Amino acid sequence: MATMSFHQIIFDGLERMRERTVLYGDAQQWNGARMLETVEQYRAALSWRGLGIGDSLIWDGEEDGQVLALRLAAMARGCTFVSAPGGAGDAVPVSSSILQDCVDDRGLETQRDELWCYQVRKGAFAWSEDTFSATLSELRATLEEVPRRIAVLAPLSGFGGDLCLAAWSLSAPVHYSGAKQPAGVFAFLERVAADRLIVSDHRLRELLAHPAAVLARCAPLRTLLIESSPGAEENDLESLVASGPLHCEKTVVVVPTDQGFLPTEEAFLRLQQEAQKVEEAAAAHPLVGEVRVLPDGVGKWTLLAVPAEQCPVTEEEGGEDFWNGYVQTRLAAHFTDFDWQAGVSATQRLARIALLSMVNALSRRGVFTERETGYSQQQILACAAERHRPLVSRWLAVLEQQGLLRRHGDGLRVSDRLDDYADAALEQAWDEMESVWREVAGSTGTIEYARENSACLAELLSGQRNAVEVLFPAGRMDLAEALYRESPAARYQHQAVAVLLTEIVAAHEQGDPVRILEVGAGTGATSEVVLPALAGEPVSYLYTDFSRFFLDQAVRRLGNDPRVTFAIYDIDSSPEAQGFSPNDFDVVIGGGVLNAARDTDASVLWLQQLLRPGGWLVITEPTMEEFWVMASQAFMLADASDERAQSGRTFLSLEQWHRVLAQAGLRCVLDLPPSGHPLATLGHRVFAARAKIDRAPLRRTDLERYCRQCLGDVISRVEILDRLPELRTGEPAAAEYGHCI
């Protein structure tokens, strides 16, 4: 049989079965005459549409006899038929409606073309007419023996259709089922009693793993033909089949390649050779240290690359002195007229009132009502809901430390007169606080929020009031917005971040935009200072938060800024689990969010993983107990599992923060404000740390362009990793990942 005339053999087979059924489908049966007639109709429709040599077609309908008719019509017109969505590209989608459109418009002519120039595209590679004909000849050989009852479970637009065409060349009918549920598939197999079954590796595993497999009573098979993928374990498949209801004399596993269907061993050998070629080309990039390629399942490769090692940047080379000098100089110029001492004094005054509010709330809960009476820890904690008792324990520690409580035997008692924390005294203190704060900040939203917390602190302790409702009364955002903007420390921090990012972007080499990720972006207090400072600069800014509420608000404010995109990011979950890729950002910003993390060490390490070599982690954090926060926002913080769990503190100390950054592999370049600045006494810090300074600055987009120039369009995805995944002992890379395809 000459392979060049295989198409004619298929048509001859259909002619011989003109009055017999050639395809038994789920809903209908097709005889040879109907199939040939439909083929001619599709051929005429394609001709009427001007589709022929050079055009690609993909089926866009139900998997039934129609798709096989289109495949044969495509042969007649010299089109390329695309058998899988992965290779669709610019293919023209075709469905059965094309026939009716042609009939309605001008009718169909049924003369046959004599082009017979044909291709089939399988994922990323195409089979020529010669390859396709030779492949069908090999498939035909597996069906030669009689008797034969052929069952197909693979898609008719792909491998299942290939088998149908081979069967028809032998004048053999085919039974096809597109049933989705395994129970329905087993019922089909029992009814057909096939002696040959065609199925994909993935579908077979799915069927045999289903509970319905135990109850199935399938007829013995002469041949089980499985379409697999490069790297899949043939022995594993055969063992799986042997343990299930499909008893067969022979199992044949084939893998689609650009040379047709090959046995798994041969296909795997070719896979390794191709992988080696791609890896060698990618490894030649001067910034690449290690590479590995994985088959992506549609004929291309996923490339994993680790940046090359380089000598770590020293402190002098890293420019710590430059960055500190530059940022401090710019900040001093920006805040020339700001009275920092007044701002610090106002903040300290707020802290003192918060301490008095704690004692007031505890007294309203029934303790510290008598000046000379001591109260045990157990008595005091009993006045709070169980979930708030760890917070009350921290209150007691700072109240004793600050002198508002003192030891009295085994208990605690108040140090001052009861009138000092009475309701009337607090009202007066808050009135005065509003006036002082307005002088410093120009508005009083922060004080309004703190005052409302003070008023309902007893109800917050008991669990009768929700702290979220206090921060967002009736869903309002104004208090939360003020909270993260008004204070002197917040103003300093936001401006410091903006100044630093301006210089980072200015120093960035020409090419792709600087990719910035902000986590816990919340009300937008940081971004509303940073984004205007970067106006006109080539940046891509990903605004993220754990709360959909905050993101919706941000979209309203920033949705028209083409530089800004939005996503959910949870600082308590790994980036990988959330769909984020490592080494993908030049800068990661966290404005006062990491103190809300359950495990700060884990959260910072995850952010470090997102940074490219030389990238920046820029965060603002309190490093001292902030008493007014302990009497307000602390009710919304999750219990910590890091060093705070042992220390009982709300916030990590400055020393602990330096340790967290170092343990995550980050070099701290900036730690502001400097020791002589008035704000330093408040403990609010701006940290800027650099990641992976011992690695070359390899960027994904640069490597993608390089591989495209060297190899053409063979890479579907590039990932830059800190280290390559470990392989099982003695197993080559492609095999390790073949199971995942």
N, C-alpha and C positions, 0 to 999 in steps of 0.2 A: 504493500500500500504506500503510495507516494504521499509524503506529508503535505505537500503543497496543495493537494486536492482533497484534504480532509473535510473541508466545508461541503464539498459535493457528496461525500459519503454520508454526511449527516442528513442532507436533503433526500438522498436516495433511501436512507433508512426510514425517514418519515413517509416517503411515497409508498414504501412497502407496507407501512402500517396505516395507510390512509383511512381504512374503515375500522381500525382497532384503536383502543385507548393507549395513548403514549404517556399521559401524565394523570395520575390519580391525586387530586389535591384535596385540601380540607373541605372545600365547599363545592367544587365542580370537577368534572373530568374533561380531558382534552383528547380527541382522536387526532390522527395524523392529518386528516383533511382540514380540520379547524385550525390546527397549528400552522400549516402551510399557508392557508388563506390569511391568517392574522399576520404572518410574517410579510406577505406581499402588501398588505394594507399599511403596515409600519414602514416598509421600504418606500412606498409611494408617498407617505406622509413626510418622511425625512427628505425625500427628493423635493417635495413641494415647499418645505421649509428651507431648502438650500443647504441641508446638512450632508456632508460627505467626507471625502479624504481631508484629513487635517483637523476635523472636528471631534470633540470628545463628548460622550453621552453618559449620563448616569441615571439610573432608574429612580423615579420619585413616586412610587406607588406600593401597593400590596405585593408581597412575595408570592406570586402565582404564575400561571402559564404566560401571562402578558410579558413578564420580564424576559422569559426565554425567547418569545417571539421577537422582542426588541433586539436581543443579542444577535439573533440570526439575521435580522434586517440590517443591523449595524455592519455585519460581515458583508452583506450585499452592497452596502453603500461605501465601504472602505473607512468607516468611522472607527474611532477608538472607544471601546466600552470600558468604563471605570467601574471596577467591581467592589470598591470599598470607599466609604466616605473619607478615609484618610488620604486618598489620592484624588479627591474631587477637583481641586484647583479651579480651573475655568470651565469645567464640564457643564454642558447644557442639561438641565434636569428634564426628563421626559416621563410622562405618565400616559395612561390610556386615553386621556382627554384629547391628546393630539390627533387621534383618529377622527373623533367626532368633529373637531374644529375643521379638519380638512374636508370631510364629507359636507358639512354645512356650507363651506365656502365654495368648493368647486368640484367635489367628487374625487374619487381615487382612481388612478390608472395603475394597472397591475403588471406592466412589463418588467422583466427582470434586468437589473444592471449586470454588467460583466466586469466590475472593478475588482472585487475580491482581494483588496488590500486591507489588512485588518490588524488591529492591535487590541490587547486587553491590558489595562493599567491595574496593577495590584499594589495598592499603597503607593510607595515612592518610586517603584520601578514599573516598566511596561514590558509586556511580552509581544514580540513581533509575531507576524502570522506564522513564521516557521517555528518559533518557540511554542506558540500556542498549539499548533497542529501536532508537534512532537509530544507535547505534554498530554494532549487528549489521546494520542496513540498509546502512551504508557498507561493511562487510566483505563483505556479500552482493554488492555491486556489483563488487568485485574478482574475484568468482567467476562472474559471469553468463555469460561467454563459454564456449562448448562447442567441442570436447570438453574435459573436465576430469578429471584424476586428481590428487587433493589429498593431499599428504603433510604430516603435522603432527609436528614435533619439539618443540614447546612444551608445557608441562604442561597436561593436560586440566582441571585445577582453575583454570587461569588463561587466558592468551591462546590456547592450543591449543584449550581447550574453547569459547571464544567463536567460533572459526572453525568448529568442528564444528557448533555450533548454526546458524550462518549457512549452512553447506553443506546441512544437513538441510532448511532452509527452501526450498532449491532442489531437494530430492530427490536430492542428490549424496552419494555415499559418501565416507568419509575413511579414509586409511591412517595409522595412528599407530604410532610406535615410541618406547619409553622406554629404548632401549639406552644404556648408559653409555659404552661404549668406542667411540671414533670409527670404528674398523674395522667394527664392527657396524652403525653408523649408515650408513656408505657402502654396505655390502652391502644394507641395507634400501632405500636410494634407488635403487640399480641394479636391484633386483628389482621395485620398484613402478613405475619409469619415470614418475614424476609429472611433470605439467606445471605444477603450482603447489606451492610449498613454503612452509610457515609455520614460523618459527624465531625464537628470541630473539637479540638482538645478542651477548650473552655466549656462548651456545652456538655461534653461527656462527663467532665468532673462534676458539673452542676447536677446532672441527672443522677449519677451514682452516689452522690452525697445526700440525696433526698430520701426521706423515710419511705416514700412510695416504692423505692427500688427493691426493698425487702419483699414486697408483696407481688412484684412483677413476675409473670410467667411467659417469658419471651422464647420464641423458637431458637434452636441452635443456629449460629451463624457460620457460614463457610469463611467469610472475609469481613473483618471490621477495618474500614479505611478511615484514618483519622488525620485531619489537617491540624498540624501543630505549629509551634513557633520556634525560632532559633533558641537553643539553650534549654528547651524543655526536656525533662528526663523520660526517655522512651521506656526504660525499665520500670520506672514509677507508674507510667500509664498502663503497661501490661499487667503489673501487679494489681492495680486498681480494677482493671477489667476482670481479672481472674477471680476477684473476691465478690463480684457482683452478679446480677442476673443475666448478663450478656455473655453466654458461653460461645466461643468461636474457635475455629480450627486455626485461623491465621489472623494476625493483627499487622496491619501495614500503617506506618506512621510516616507522613510526608510533610515537608516544609516548603512553602512558596518562596522562591528566590528569583532573581532576574534571569536565571537559566531554566526556569520551570520548577516543577515539584521535585525536590531531592529528598533522599533518606535523611533522617535526623543527623546521623554521624557526619555525612558529607556536608550537609547544610551548616552544621556547627563548625566544621573545619573552615568552611568559607567565611563564616561569621567571624571566627578568630582572625583570619587573614585580613578581612576588611577592617576589623577593630584595630588591629595592629597598625595598619596603614593610617587610619584616622588619628590614632593616638600619637604616632610618630610625627605627623604633621602638626598637631596641636602643641606637642611638647617642644617643637622648635621655636615657639613664641618666646622671646627673651624674658618675659615676666612670669612664665609658667614654670612651676616646680615639679608637680606631678599631675598626671591626667589619667582618666579612665573613661571609656565610652560604654554605653549601655544601649541595646536595641530598644527603640521606642514603640515597637509593635506595628508600625505602619511603614517600615522599610527605611527609616532614617535612624539617627543616633542622638542620644542625650549625652552631652559631654560634661563630665565633672572635672574641674580643674582646681588645683591648690596653688596659690601664688608662690613664687620662688622666694627662698630665704634671702635676706640681705642683712648687712650689719645694722644692729639696732641704732636708731638715731640717738645721739647723746643729748644731754640737757642743753649743751651749748648749740648743737646743730638743730635741736628741736625748737630753739628760739623762745624758751620759757621767759627769759628776761624781756625779749621783744614783746611777746604777747601781754605780759603783765604791764609793762610800761605803756604800750599802745592803748590798752583798754582803760587803764586808770587815768591816763591823760584825757582821753575822750570823755570819760565819765565826769571828771572834774570840770571840764569845759561845759558840759551839758547842765550840771547842777550848780552852777556858779552862785546863784542866789538862794539856794535852798538851805534852810536852817536845820542841819542834821541834829544838833543838840536838842532842839525843840521837838523834833520828831521822835527821838529816842525817849525823851522825858514823857511824851504823851503815851508812847507804847508801854513804858514801865508803869505809868499810872493806870492804864487799862488792865495790866496784869494784876495790880494790887486789888482793884475792884473785883476782878474775877475770883481771886482768893476769898474775899469777903462773901461773894455770892455762893461759893461752895459751902461755907459754914452756915450761911443763911438757909440754903436748901436742906442741909442735914438737920438743922434745927426744926424746920417745918416737917421733917420726916420723923421727929420725935427724939433726936439726940442733941447734945450740947445746949439743952434748954436751961441748965443750971451751971453757973460759972465755976462753982467749986466741986461739981460732980464729975468723976471720971467715968468714961464709957469704954467698955472692952471692944476689941476689934470685932468680935462676933456680934455684939449689939449694934455696932455702927453699920456693918455690912448687911445686917438683916433689914435695914431700912431701904435697901435698894433691890430692884429686880435682879435675879440671879445673873443675867447676862451682863449687867452693869457693875457687878461687884469687883472685877479686876480693875476697872476704872476708878472706883471709889478707893481701892487700896492705894492707887497712885496718888489720888487726892490727899489721902492721909499722910503720905510720905512728904509731899511738897508743903502741905500745911504745917507739918511739924518742922520741916527744914526752914520755912520762912517765918517761923515764930508765932503763927496764929493758933497752933495747938502745942501743948506740952505734955510730957509724960506725967501721969498721976498714978503711982503704983503700977498695976498691970494694964492700965487703960490710958486714955487721953482725955484732956479737958481743954477748954478754951483758955487762951492767954489774956485776951482783952475783955473789956466790958461788953456785956451783951448788947448794949445799945450800938456798938460799933458796926455790927452786921445786921441790925434790925432793918425792917422794911423801909422805914423812914430815912435811915442813914444811907441806905443804898439808893433810894430815889434821888436824894440830894447829890450823891456821888456821881450818878449817871447824868444828871442835869449838867453838872460841872464838866464832866467828861465830854459831853457833846460839844460844848463850847470850845474846849481845848482842842479837840480833834478837828473841828471845823477850821480853826486857825491854821492847823498843820496841813490838812488834806484838802480843804475846800468843800468837803461834803461829809455826811455823817452816816452813810449806809452801814459801814462796819459797826459803828456804835449802836445803831438801831437793831442790828442783828444780835450783837452781844447782849444788849439790854433785854431783848425779848427772851433770849435763852436764860438770862438771870431770873426773869420773872416766872418762868415755867420750869425752872431747874428741878424743883421737887417732883413735878409730874414726869419729867424726863427720867429721873432716878427710879420712880416707881413703875415706869413703862406705860403710864397712862397717856403720854404724849410722844409723838414720833418726831425725832430730830430732823428728818427730811422735810416735814411740813413747816418747821420753823425757818429753815433756810429758803424754802420755796413756798411762801404763803400763797395759797390759791393758785399755785403754778407760776407765780411771778419770778422773774430772773433778777430783779434789780438788786436784791440783797447779796446774792451770790456774786454778781458782777462787781459790786462794790468791795466785797470781801477780798477779791484777788487783785484789786487795782489801787485802792486808796492808801494803804500803809506806806510809810517811807521805805521800808525794806522791799516791798513789792515793786515800787517805782525803780529803785536802784537795780534790782535783779532783772527786771524786764529790759531796762536800758542796757545793762551789761551784756545780756544775751544778744540784743540787737547789734550792739557795737562789735562784739566778737564775730557774729555771723557775717557782718558786712565785710570784715577783713578776710574771713575764710573764703567767702565767695570771690572777692577781688583777687586772692592769691591762687584761685583755681585755674588750672591750665585750660586753654580753649578746647572745646569739644562738647561732650554731652553736658546737659544742665547739672548743676549741683543738686543732688537728691537729698531732701530734708524730710525727716519723719518726726512729727511731734506726737508723743504719747500723753494720754491724759490731758488733752487740749482743753477740755471742759468749756468754760465760758468764753474762751478766746483771749484771755488777758495777755498771754505771751505773744500770740500771733498778731494781735492788733498793733503791737509795737514793732515786731520783727518784720512783718510783710511790707509795711510802708518803707522801712529802712532798706529793703531789698528791691524797691521799685525799679523796673527796667533791667534787673539782673537776670541771667539765665539760671533760674532755679525751678525745681519741681517740688512742691510742698504737699506732703501727705498729712492731712489733719485727722487724727484718730482719737477716739475715746471709747471707753467701755459702754457708755450710755448712748442709746439711740436718741434720747431726748436732746442731749447736747449737740449731737451731730446734726439733727434736724434744724436746730437753731443756727448752727454754723453755716449750713447750706444756704439759709436765708441771707446771712450776712456776706458770705464769701463765694457763693455759687457762681457769680459772674466773673470771678478772677480765674483766668485760664491756667494760672500756675498751680492752683489748689485742687486737690482731690480729697476724697473722704473715705474713711473705712473704720470698722470696729477693730480695736486692739485692746486686749486684756493683759495687763502687766503681770497677772498671776498665772498666765498660761504660756507655754513655749510658742515662739513665733511660727515654728514649723507646723504645729497643730492648728494654727490660725491661717495658714496659707501664705506666710511670708517667707521669702528666700533669704539665706544668709549672704553677707557681703554685698548688700544691695543699696546701702545708704552711705552718703558722705557725712551726714550730720544726723544725730538723734537728739531731740530736745525733750526734757521732762521738767515742766514747771511745777514744782511742789506736789508731785504725784507719787513719787516712790515711797514717801512716808506712809502711804496707804497700802503698800504691798504687804502681803502676808510674809513673804520671805524675800527680804531686800537683796540678799546675795544672789538668789536665783534670778530675780527680775533684772538685776544689773547685768548678770552674765548673759542673759538672753538678748539684752539690748546690745551688748558688745558683739554678739554673734551677727547681728544685723549690719554692723559697720564694716565698711571696706578697710583694707590696710591704710593706716594713716587717718582714718575717719575720726570724728569728734563726738564724744558724748558730753552734752551740755545740760546740766541739771541745776535746779535751785531747790535747796532744802533747809529746814530748820535743824539746828544741831543742839539746841537746848530745849528744855521743857517750856512750852508756851502756855502759860496758865489759862489765858482766856480761851485758847483752843481746847484745853482739857475740860472746860466748862461749856463747850458748844459742839464743835465738829467731832470731837473724840467719841461722841455717842454713835457716830456713823462709821467709825473705823473698824475693820476686821481685826480679830485677834492675831497678833504677830507670832510667827514661829521661828524668828531669827534671834539675834542677841537681845532684842527688846523683851522677849518672853522671859529671859532669865533676870534681866535688870529691872523689869517692871516699868521701864521708861516708855513714854509715848514716841519719842524720836531718838534716832541714833546720835551719838556724840560725834564731834569733829574727828576724833581719833578713830572711831569705828567706821566713819565714812571713808577715811583714807584707806583703811584696811579693806573695806568692801571693794573699792575701786582697784586696789592692787591685786587682790585675789581674783578679780575678773580679768586680769591681764591688761589693765588700763593704766597709762601713765598720766598722773595728774599734772596738768600744765598751768592751770589757773585755780586759785582758791581765794575768792574775794568775799567781803572787803578786806583790805590789809589790816594788820593789827592796830595801826594808829588811827583808823577811821572810827568815828563815833558809832556807826552801825555794828561794828565788830562785837560790841558788848551784848547785842541782842541774839547773836548766834545764827542769823540767817545767812547762808552761804551760797555763793555761785561757784560751782565746780565745772571745770572744763578738762576733760581727759581724752587722750588719744589712744586709739586701738591698733594693735597688730603692727607696731612700728618696726618689727623685725621681718616684715613681709613686703614684697614688691607691690606697687599700687596697680594690681591687675583689675581691669574693669570688664564686666560681662559683655558690654556692647563692643568694646575693642576686640575681644577674643572672637566674638561672633563674626565681625567684619574680616578678621584675619583668616578664619577658617573658611569663610565663603570664598575669599580670594584664592586660597590654596586648594580647596577640595570641591568647590561648587556647593550646590544646595543639598548637602547630605546631613547637616546638623539641624535637628528640630528645636533643641533647647540646650542652653548652656547654664551651668550652675557653678559659681565660685564657692568653694568650701574651705574651711579651715584645715580639714583633714579628710582623706578618702575613707569611705566606710570599710570596715574590715571584711575580708573574704573568709569563707570557711576554708579550713586547712586543705591544701592541695586542689582547690577548685578555681578555675580561671574566671576572670571577671564576667565574661558574657554569660557563662552558665549560672553564676550566682544570681543574676538578675533576670534570666530567661523566664523564671517562674512568675515574675511580676507582670509580664507583658499581657 
